[in-house]
Amino acid sequence: MAEKITGIKVKESTAYIIFKFINTLIMVFICVITLYPFLYLVAQSFSSEAAIIQGKVSLLPVGFNIETYKSVLEKGDFLSSYKNTIIYAIIGTISSLVFSSCLAYPLSKKELWGNKVLTKLVIFTMYFGGGLIPNYVLMGKLHLINTIGGFILPSLISTYYVILMKSFFAETPHDLEEAAELDGLSPIGIFIRIVIPLSMPIIATMILFNAVNYWNNWYNAFLYLDKKEMWPVAYYLKTVITGASTSADPGEVTAEKMQISANIKSCSMVLMALPIICIYPFISKYYIKGMMIGAVKE
């Protein structure tokens, strides 16, 4: 940094060179151990049943085949579940973002009457809940069983996400809000036109968190969605995996069924993770900045 500012070339010390070398080795090692499990799953999903059973699969497929992918993708139920998941993820992410931000912004204002009490009540919900049976009864009374609301509403607001957003909103320069108020903006106008544009790092972080949460959520479907045509892909693949693992009589299992039961878990995980992996690079810079809330003050 000093070299860029002054234009003077600074010779690096031997200790610093050794530090950079060791630091690079550690980072490469972390990247390898992070990527290896996913690469192993991809290789296993394209490998033959015999190679998987014999433990021959590592980073490259052995006995390449795509029978499992064909068997899953050719089923209309899978495509229908995938469409449901996309709808749930989009609606759920937008709804969670709106409601969480509308709750977090007032709590970030110290001048709000009862701020400390309200914050404690919000945090209280992180540790104490109504329980499974009361929640199910409540959902039934609200006629939300077998509806999109039944899948989205139980995960609509996360206390942890609200606290993150509250911390970020609290760092917004107060002078900007005062200036906007003098210009005639209402509190809602200040929030939409001033605070939100300045809060893109935390907004992007919450989009990723909520999208992953709704994309991978099968438990709400297990509890509140009885109709198969409304299942998200996570719950559909769980039932497929369970069915493959508890396949009936060995004598009735064909070679194709053996192939599916051997690597269907890997195939399912790849299909589930792929969309999120494709989205992450586009918002990674905002995500990293959002996760550093409070760590560095500019």
Secondary structure, DSSP 8 states (H G I E B T S, - for coil): -HHHHH-------HHHHHHHHHHHHHHHHHHHHHHHHHHHHHHHHTS-HHHHHTT--SSS-SS---HHHHHHHTSHHHHHHHHHHHHHHHHHHHHHHHHHHHHHHHHT-TTSTTHHHHHHHHHHHHH----HHHHHHHHHHTT-TTSHHHHHGGGS--HHHHHHHHHHHHTS-HHHHHHHHHTT--HHHHIIIIIHHHTHHHHHHHHHHHHHHHHH--HHHHHH---GGG--HHHHHHHHHHHHHT---GGG--HHHHHHHHHHHHHHHHHHHHHHHHHHHHHHHHHHHHHTTTT---
